Amino acid sequence: MTCWVTGGVEIRNHSRHSNPWCEWVLFLKLYMLIQRTSARDLCTLTFLDFFQVEKIHIFCESDTDRDDIKALNLPEDWKFNFHFLGRRMRYKDAFQYASNNLLRRNVMIMNADCYVDKGFERLDESILNRKTMYALTRHETSENVRLCKAKDFCGPTAGYRGSHDAFLFRLLVPLPSQLLDSIDYRPNIRGIEQVLIFYFKKYVQFDIKNPCKILYIVHHHCSKERNIAERSIQGQRVDRYLHIKKEKRRLYLSPFSGL
């Protein structure tokens, strides 16, 4: 079972999770758009109750996905709102949904094998209102580093390598069709992060930052399975296929930064 999802998450003021080891005091509303989930890969959904989820809108590839997810008996699953997509989600689907339904909301599109961790109490809505997008690089759990030999892409000694697993933004007006048509690719395509960064700068003049050492998202599984052919466009990374790699690096990269 696979299901590509997009979910709305609201962080209520001064809300705290009931577990004593994980208390959160957050001050902004956040709607989260999660790219994909499956029976083995649901860590984002299982962690969302830390943030007092208001609603999760799920785009499904199969008409059985709703029953499969409901059968997991996840916390507060009454907040799920299912939409049948009938195919795997593309970035155009997620950003179009945000553009149509989540204006003036703090939105994050994130890979479903990651979860939101610390630092989000420092989100400043006034910065997001100034056409700022955060393209966040992920952290690794200590277990992944130790047991799976995973690399912590935003660790204390890590250097920026062009990897981004979440996009956090706030739209004040709908996105133009030129932008949406330019990002009509699946999230697992190699080089897609650079495509998003480039076209958000080109078409809507967003300032793209990467405060991953302040706003933590964490990767949560060890799988190294990759289908290279499925992740390429005519055998190439999509940023090379679209000739974006020929542009100046500052137009398609977002190194570590502050807020």
C-alpha positions as CSV (number, residue, x, y, z in Angstrom):
1,M,0.0,0.0,0.0
2,T,1.3,3.4,-0.9
3,C,-0.3,6.8,-0.4
4,W,1.0,10.2,-1.2
5,V,-0.4,12.7,1.3
6,T,-0.7,16.3,2.1
7,G,-1.7,17.3,5.6
8,G,-2.8,20.4,7.5
9,V,-1.4,20.8,10.9
10,E,-2.2,23.5,13.4
11,I,0.1,24.3,16.3
12,R,-2.0,25.8,19.0
13,N,-0.6,28.5,21.3
14,H,1.2,27.2,24.4
15,S,0.2,23.6,23.6
16,R,2.1,20.8,25.3
17,H,2.3,17.1,24.5
18,S,1.2,14.8,27.3
19,N,4.5,12.8,27.4
20,P,6.6,14.3,30.2
21,W,9.8,13.8,28.2
22,C,8.6,15.8,25.2
23,E,6.9,19.0,26.2
24,W,6.4,21.7,23.5
25,V,5.6,25.3,23.8
26,L,4.9,26.6,20.3
27,F,3.4,29.9,19.2
28,L,2.6,29.6,15.5
29,K,0.1,27.7,13.4
30,L,1.7,25.2,11.0
31,Y,0.1,23.3,8.2
32,M,2.2,20.4,7.1
33,L,2.1,18.8,3.6
34,I,3.6,15.3,3.8
35,Q,4.8,13.9,0.5
36,R,4.3,10.1,0.9
37,T,3.4,7.5,3.4
38,S,3.1,3.7,3.4
39,A,2.5,0.9,5.9
40,R,6.2,0.8,6.8
41,D,6.9,4.5,6.6
42,L,4.6,6.6,8.8
43,C,6.9,8.3,11.2
44,T,5.7,11.8,10.3
45,L,2.1,10.9,11.0
46,T,2.9,9.2,14.3
47,F,4.8,12.2,15.5
48,L,2.3,14.8,14.4
49,D,0.3,14.6,17.7
50,F,3.2,16.4,19.4
51,F,2.0,19.5,17.7
52,Q,-1.7,19.3,18.3
53,V,-2.7,18.4,14.8
54,E,-5.8,20.2,13.5
55,K,-6.2,18.4,10.2
56,I,-4.2,16.1,7.8
57,H,-5.3,16.1,4.2
58,I,-4.2,12.8,2.6
59,F,-3.9,12.3,-1.1
60,C,-4.3,8.6,-1.9
61,E,-3.0,6.6,-4.8
62,S,-5.3,3.6,-4.2
63,D,-8.9,3.5,-3.1
64,T,-7.9,1.1,-0.3
65,D,-5.4,3.5,1.3
66,R,-8.0,5.1,3.5
67,D,-8.9,1.8,5.2
68,D,-5.3,0.8,5.5
69,I,-4.3,4.0,7.3
70,K,-7.4,3.9,9.5
71,A,-6.5,0.4,10.5
72,L,-3.3,1.6,12.0
73,N,-5.3,3.3,14.8
74,L,-3.0,6.3,14.9
75,P,-3.5,8.9,17.6
76,E,-6.3,11.4,16.8
77,D,-7.0,9.8,13.4
78,W,-10.3,11.6,13.3
79,K,-8.3,14.5,12.0
80,F,-7.5,12.8,8.7
81,N,-9.2,14.0,5.5
82,F,-8.7,11.7,2.6
83,H,-8.6,12.8,-1.1
84,F,-8.3,10.3,-3.9
85,L,-5.5,11.3,-6.3
86,G,-5.1,8.0,-8.1
87,R,-1.4,8.3,-8.8
88,R,1.8,9.3,-7.0
89,M,2.0,12.8,-5.8
90,R,4.1,15.4,-7.5
91,Y,5.3,18.7,-6.1
92,K,2.8,20.5,-8.3
93,D,0.0,18.7,-6.5
94,A,1.2,19.8,-3.1
95,F,2.0,23.4,-3.9
96,Q,-1.2,23.7,-5.9
97,Y,-3.1,22.5,-2.9
98,A,-1.4,25.0,-0.6
99,S,-2.0,27.8,-3.2
100,N,-5.8,26.9,-3.4
101,N,-6.5,26.1,0.3
102,L,-3.8,27.4,2.6
103,L,-3.2,31.0,1.9
104,R,-1.9,33.0,4.9
105,R,-1.0,29.7,6.6
106,N,2.5,28.5,7.7
107,V,2.9,25.5,5.4
108,M,5.6,22.8,5.3
109,I,6.0,20.1,2.7
110,M,8.2,17.4,4.0
111,N,9.3,13.9,3.2
112,A,7.3,11.3,5.2
113,D,10.4,9.5,6.5
114,C,11.2,12.7,8.5
115,Y,9.6,14.3,11.5
116,V,9.5,17.7,13.0
117,D,11.8,18.1,16.0
118,K,13.1,21.1,18.0
119,G,13.4,24.8,17.2
120,F,10.1,25.7,15.7
121,E,9.1,27.9,18.6
122,R,11.5,30.3,17.0
123,L,9.5,30.6,13.7
124,D,8.9,34.3,13.0
125,E,5.7,34.8,10.9
126,S,6.8,38.3,9.8
127,I,9.9,36.7,8.1
128,L,7.7,34.3,6.2
129,N,5.4,37.1,5.2
130,R,8.3,38.7,3.3
131,K,8.4,35.9,0.7
132,T,10.9,33.7,2.6
133,M,11.0,30.0,2.1
134,Y,13.0,27.6,4.3
135,A,14.5,24.7,2.4
136,L,15.5,22.5,5.3
137,T,18.3,19.9,5.4
138,R,17.6,16.9,7.6
139,H,19.3,15.7,10.7
140,E,19.9,12.0,11.5
141,T,19.1,10.1,14.7
142,S,22.1,8.8,16.6
143,E,20.8,5.3,16.0
144,N,20.8,5.9,12.2
145,V,24.4,7.2,12.4
146,R,25.6,4.3,14.6
147,L,23.7,1.4,13.1
148,C,23.2,2.4,9.5
149,K,26.3,4.5,8.9
150,A,24.0,7.3,7.8
151,K,25.5,10.7,7.3
152,D,24.1,13.6,9.3
153,F,23.6,16.2,6.5
154,C,23.1,19.1,9.0
155,G,25.3,17.8,11.9
156,P,27.8,20.0,13.8
157,T,30.6,19.3,11.4
158,A,28.5,18.7,8.2
159,G,29.1,20.7,5.1
160,Y,26.3,21.8,2.8
161,R,25.7,19.3,0.0
162,G,22.5,20.5,-1.7
163,S,20.1,18.1,0.2
164,H,16.7,19.4,1.3
165,D,13.9,17.3,2.8
166,A,11.3,20.0,3.8
167,F,10.1,23.3,2.4
168,L,8.4,25.7,4.8
169,F,6.6,28.8,3.5
170,R,3.6,31.1,3.8
171,L,1.7,32.2,0.7
172,L,-0.1,35.5,0.7
173,V,-1.3,35.1,-2.9
174,P,-1.8,32.1,-5.2
175,L,1.2,30.7,-7.1
176,P,1.4,31.4,-10.8
177,S,0.8,28.6,-13.3
178,Q,4.2,29.0,-14.8
179,L,5.8,28.0,-11.5
180,L,3.4,25.1,-10.8
181,D,3.9,23.7,-14.3
182,S,7.7,23.9,-13.8
183,I,7.7,21.8,-10.7
184,D,5.5,19.0,-12.0
185,Y,7.8,16.2,-10.8
186,R,7.7,13.5,-8.1
187,P,9.6,14.3,-4.9
188,N,11.9,11.4,-5.3
189,I,13.5,12.6,-8.6
190,R,17.2,13.4,-8.2
191,G,17.9,17.2,-8.3
192,I,14.3,18.2,-7.6
193,E,15.3,20.4,-4.6
194,Q,17.4,22.5,-6.9
195,V,14.5,22.8,-9.4
196,L,12.2,24.1,-6.7
197,I,14.7,26.6,-5.4
198,F,15.5,27.9,-8.8
199,Y,11.9,28.4,-10.0
200,F,10.7,29.9,-6.7
201,K,13.4,32.5,-7.1
202,K,12.7,33.0,-10.8
203,Y,8.9,33.2,-10.8
204,V,7.9,34.6,-7.4
205,Q,11.3,36.1,-6.2
206,F,11.3,34.1,-2.9
207,D,14.3,34.4,-0.6
208,I,15.3,30.8,0.0
209,K,17.1,30.1,3.3
210,N,18.2,26.9,5.1
211,P,18.2,27.4,8.9
212,C,18.5,23.6,9.5
213,K,20.7,24.2,12.5
214,I,17.9,26.1,14.1
215,L,14.7,24.3,12.8
216,Y,15.3,20.6,13.1
217,I,13.7,17.9,11.0
218,V,15.0,14.4,11.6
219,H,15.3,11.4,9.3
220,H,13.9,8.2,10.8
221,H,14.7,5.1,8.8
222,C,17.7,3.2,7.5
223,S,16.5,2.0,4.1
224,K,19.1,2.5,1.3
225,E,16.9,1.1,-1.4
226,R,17.0,3.3,-4.5
227,N,15.6,2.9,-8.0
228,I,17.9,5.0,-10.0
229,A,15.9,4.7,-13.3
230,E,12.7,5.8,-11.5
231,R,14.5,8.8,-10.0
232,S,15.9,10.2,-13.3
233,I,14.6,12.0,-16.3
234,Q,16.0,10.4,-19.5
235,G,18.9,9.1,-17.4
236,Q,19.7,12.5,-15.9
237,R,19.1,14.4,-12.7
238,V,16.2,16.7,-13.3
239,D,18.2,19.9,-12.6
240,R,20.7,18.8,-15.4
241,Y,17.8,17.8,-17.7
242,L,16.4,21.3,-17.3
243,H,19.8,22.9,-17.7
244,I,19.5,24.5,-14.3
245,K,23.0,23.3,-13.3
246,K,24.3,25.7,-15.9
247,E,23.0,28.7,-14.0
248,K,24.9,30.5,-11.2
249,R,25.0,28.3,-8.1
250,R,23.4,31.0,-5.9
251,L,20.2,30.6,-8.1
252,Y,19.6,26.9,-7.2
253,L,21.4,26.3,-3.9
254,S,20.5,27.2,-0.4
255,P,23.4,26.7,2.1
256,F,23.0,26.7,5.8
257,S,21.8,30.0,7.2
258,G,20.0,31.8,10.0
259,L,16.3,32.6,10.1
